[in-house]
């Protein structure tokens, strides 16, 4: 819908959600398929995945996502 030129507010209203939720979806989509698979298999919950997507240290390099997650699991 964003490609159609609709604003974030319009998209949020259309799907009865908040602008924050609409803004967060692209960040989730850019996460490593490995992390998305963990969430799909119930090894990581949505809140953890969302927090991971908001981490400013996570790059678009998928291998860095897995490295970061491995480090966090060791703590």
C-alpha positions in Angstrom: 0.0 0.0 0.0 2.9 2.3 0.7 3.9 1.8 -3.0 0.5 3.3 -3.9 1.5 6.5 -2.1 -0.6 6.1 1.0 0.7 7.5 4.3 1.5 5.5 7.3 -1.6 6.9 9.0 -3.8 5.8 6.1 -2.3 2.3 6.2 -2.8 2.1 10.0 -6.4 3.2 9.7 -7.1 0.7 7.0 -5.9 -2.2 9.1 -7.2 -0.8 12.4 -3.7 -0.7 14.0 -1.2 1.9 15.1 1.3 3.9 13.1 4.0 2.3 15.2 3.0 -1.2 14.2 2.9 -0.2 10.5 6.4 1.4 10.8 7.8 -1.7 12.5 6.7 -4.3 9.8 9.5 -3.4 7.3 12.1 -3.8 10.0 10.8 -7.3 10.8 10.9 -8.2 7.1 14.6 -7.3 6.9 15.6 -9.8 9.6 17.5 -12.9 8.8 15.4 -15.8 7.5 17.1 -17.9 10.3 15.6 -15.6 13.0 12.2 -15.6 11.3 12.4 -19.4 11.3 13.1 -19.4 15.0 10.0 -17.3 15.6 7.9 -19.5 13.3 9.1 -22.6 15.2 8.3 -21.0 18.6 11.9 -20.9 19.6 11.8 -17.1 19.7 8.6 -15.1 20.5 7.3 -12.1 18.6 8.4 -9.6 21.3 12.0 -10.9 21.1 12.0 -10.7 17.3 10.6 -7.2 17.4 13.2 -6.1 20.0 15.9 -7.6 17.8 14.7 -5.7 14.8 14.8 -2.4 16.8 18.4 -2.9 17.8 20.5 -0.2 16.1 23.5 -2.5 16.1 22.0 -5.0 13.8 23.0 -4.6 10.2 21.4 -5.8 7.0 24.1 -8.5 7.0 22.2 -11.7 7.8 25.2 -13.5 9.3 25.6 -10.6 11.8 22.0 -11.3 13.0 23.0 -14.9 13.8 26.3 -13.9 15.4 24.5 -11.3 17.6 21.9 -13.9 18.6 24.5 -16.4 19.5 26.3 -13.9 21.7 23.1 -13.0 23.5 22.3 -16.6 24.1 25.7 -17.1 25.8 24.9 -14.3 28.4 
